Amino acid sequence: MSFSLLNIASSGIRANTELLNTTSKNIANVNTEGYVRERTEHSTIFDNQVGRGETFRLLNEFAQRQLNRDTSNRSFFERFMEEAQRVDSQFSEESNSLSTQLNGMFNNLQEALNQPSSSVTRSLFFTNAQNYVDQLNRLGGMVAQQQTIVNDQVSILAGEANELIEKISELNIEIAGVHGTDAQDQASTVYNERDKAIKELSELMNVETLDGQNGEKLVFMSTGEAIVMENGTFNLFSLRGDPDPNLKELRLDVTKGDAISLEVDASALRGEIGGILAYRDEVLIPAQNQLGQLALSLADAFNQQNHLGMDANGEIGEDLFILPTANGLAHTTNTGTADLVASLEPGFGANIPATDFRITYTSATTVEIVPLNNKGEPVGTPSTADIVAGVIDSTTVTSGESFGLQINVTGAGAAGDEFDIKLNAAAATQMELATMRPEKLALALPIRTSTSINNISEASISPGEVTDIANSTGITIGPPPSLTNGPITLVKTANSNEYSITDGNGTTTFTITPPADNILAQAGAPYNTYGFDFNIEGSPQAGDEFTLEFNTGGFDDNRNGLKLSGLQSQDLVRENVLSSTTADNLKTFNQAFAGIVTDIGIVTDQAKTSFAAFSALEDQSNAWYESMAGVNLDEEAANLLRFQQSYSASARILTTAQTVFDTLLSSAR
């Protein structure tokens, strides 16, 4: 009997000692991050013995996985929101508003129209134009600087992810070494460290886990790529910029670089890394391309209109802005020797969308042109073009459109070679004024018209419209400029709708189709290629005479200036890459900048809302997880009291058994 009491008492003491140790460990680690509370259980009494206790971690793996997913999503939107707010505040700041500079430039242009002979008002226009360029450069530079910061941050975060991946792999090896042995119960700290490392990795990216052999945890990206595998093997992340060295992309180096690295789908990453990359793709790249598009469209519109006028020196207008160029970025897989330099084709500022472009050689003399979205993916159906005399532009396109690009090609490309063109991305920071000389603002038109004072009727000739000087056969650019074939005289004949026209080509009689618009176009060759035209208003009588001559001096003439001023309200910035410019697909310069600010604001607000939602979900998941894995001091205190009492009772049994045993020995003497 006493022997049984001794066995029972010693088993009870041993069992309660294990229970007290476990409870004490839980209480001691109540504030330890990543600690999972433990519980010790014993088998039932068998042959008067309490079975050896088994200590295990109280962990709900479903709750743990959900917490990791919600942590990843919260981390994604938190990082995205923090970065986007910085750009949003910069673009919404009144002092950084490009619209302010645009309006100032057009306001001073209006002042110049009121006093076209004044060099002061012209100088004020150029001062504001320089302010606009400076503001454009600042905004573009700020966005470019943010992209550099993104590259640095992604590099740091990828390094942290690699350290965690290696740590998880090392902990897997430790766990595999004790799995299934008596030492497994004492290895709970290693399990906790591994779970903590996986949770920290989930803050950087969305991961999924599977149970492997010998207690290992296999870790995968949400897109299925393995990053921690069995037997201590793992894959690490690297960064590569192909073809743009300034745009770092995350890649997965398989088997420590022994195989071709895999592209990582940044849109599925989540976590901090996914957030910073999404910020780049959804905020920085669109903003940079839209700024560049606005810069190119405005510069081209001013250049083209200034070319149609005459400046204060009596010369045909020249460029007011220098259009930027961008080198084609060759892909590393290219085998040819071609080099590409892209610019905006003059006169095609309204055609360029706010995108990057990819040029793909289909043969040595033909290419495909396709816009790219903010993630570098092709948009729409590629256009096709020939390379003619080393040039690709609107005249060499065989299907589709050129998207406003003019590309100079040197060297020989091979079929399959690819180049990325980032003209918009470079435009905002590279935009410059071509001149600051006030006399170079071409406010006058090179032609002027008059109605003979001897005319019988009240009919009149319009002031005239200049549409093309570069290809004109009627205007000699000079210097000095002039009408190639001298003044033009138009006389109404006695026949209905018939006129005679006279200049250096001789006299031609022709019949117009009412109304009497675009007279030279209706007169036909060679007049229809003069690059200018006029209308006759009213009902001329036979013998009425009208004259068009060169506007020598152009003193106090602001007709081309009115055209320049009208650019402010014209729709000249392309809105949608999938719709052509012939559709309702254009907006004004102010609308274009307002669109940039609005787009950034909308994306930022959406990130704020998503961050709040996923923060709440993370709190719920954490509460679910902690309800099982977290240490509850009240519960542990109750267990401590219960196990202390049980220990004391077992000790009393041991004392009683000892007394009985001593009594038996005494009676036997």
Secondary structure, DSSP 4 states (H G I P E B T S, - for coil): -HHHHHHHHHHHHHHHHHHHHHHHHHHHTTT-TT---EEEE-PPPBTTBPPPPEEEE---HHHHHHHHHHHHHHHHHHHHHHHHHHHHHHHH-GGG-HHHHHHHHHHHHHHHHHSTT-HHHHHHHHHHHHHHHHHHHHHHHHHHHHHHHHHHHHHHHHHHHHHHHHHHHHHHHHHHHHTTSGGGGGGHHHHHHHHHHHHHHHHHS-EEEEE-GGG-EEEEETTS-EEE-GGG-B-EEEEE-SS-TTS-EEEEEGGGGTSPPEE--GGGT-HHHHHHHHHIIIIIHHHHHHHHHHHHHHHHHHHHHHHTSB-TTSSB---SEEPPEEE-EE-TT--S--EEEEEEPTT-TTT--SSEEEEEESSSSEEEEEEE-TTS-B-SPPEEEE-BTTEESGGGEEES--TTEEEEEES---TT-EEEE-HHHHHHHH-EES---GGGS--B-SEEEEE-TT-SS--EE---EE--STT-SSEE--SSPEETT--EEEEE-SSTTEEEEEETTEEEEEE--SS--SHHHHH-TTGGGSSEE--EES-PPTT-EEEEEE-SS-TT--HHHHHHHHGGGS--EE--TTS-TTSS-EE-HHHHHHHHHHHHHHHHHHHHHHHHHHHHHHHHHHHHHHHHHS--HHHHHHHHHHHHHHHHHHHHHHHHHHHHHHHHHHHH-
